[in-house]
């Protein structure tokens, strides 16, 4: 596949997804089932988070951001994605959804928005955690001003997120990278093994 006509960001994303696809094809049915089961707690966390976002921010963000076409969170291409984000959305996608991801990455992005932003929002089956946890200042004001209950729930989500992504202890996102590295995969998005900041956190925690 010649990807010279698309951005470096799109090429890197395509390479990672293709490597995940090829690695997953190596897995036996039992290995695939075990991998899916290892992700279940995180998927439950994301379902809880999505329900919270919809309850407190869904209508506001849709009206203020998406419908207006002025997006603070999807208005640029280089959204940070972890390798684990890519694995999760791949495993939770149908073949048609995976094909749609590849088609999008193989076409030049002629908008000023994220390449993954579709007509109905993000085309990932499970959007990246950095996107799911992002609230702009206007959204925070709308959701939290005069609503300490919502703020307390949000602070608990911030704590829960660190259990999966903050490597001061063994975390799922690091484990996923390690799992696929053993399958021979390397990716520019493996920040838990290649990113200086996360490597420093792991070193401090003696991981």
C-alpha angles and dihedrals in degrees: 000000000000109000099171090117095061132068125275088247091057092046092052091049092048092050092051095048092046091051090050091049092051093046093049090053088061092059123098118232089258093050091049091050092049091049091051091048091052089061098049098098091051092048089053089052090052092048090053090048093049091051091050092048092049093049098048105024110015100097095036095050093044093052099038099039120011102037092043092051090229103116124180093185103036099030098104136047107234100074109168111247127179121218088244089057088057093047092050096049090046093052093046095048130093118235088258091053091049090049089051091053092053093046091052092050092048093057124072112257104236095178131082090237134088111292089236096057109111135181091277099034132274113007092210113105087222111021119223115280091239088060095043092052097045120108120171120222093259092052092049090050091050096047104035110030106105091358110094091164092063091045091052091051090049092051089053090053089052089054093047092050091060090059088069105030111025108083101207082111132018106297135186097242091057091046092053091054091049091049093054094042087060086056089057098260124144123179139175086232096063092106094159089065102027106025115098095213096052092040089055091051090050092049092052089052091047092241 
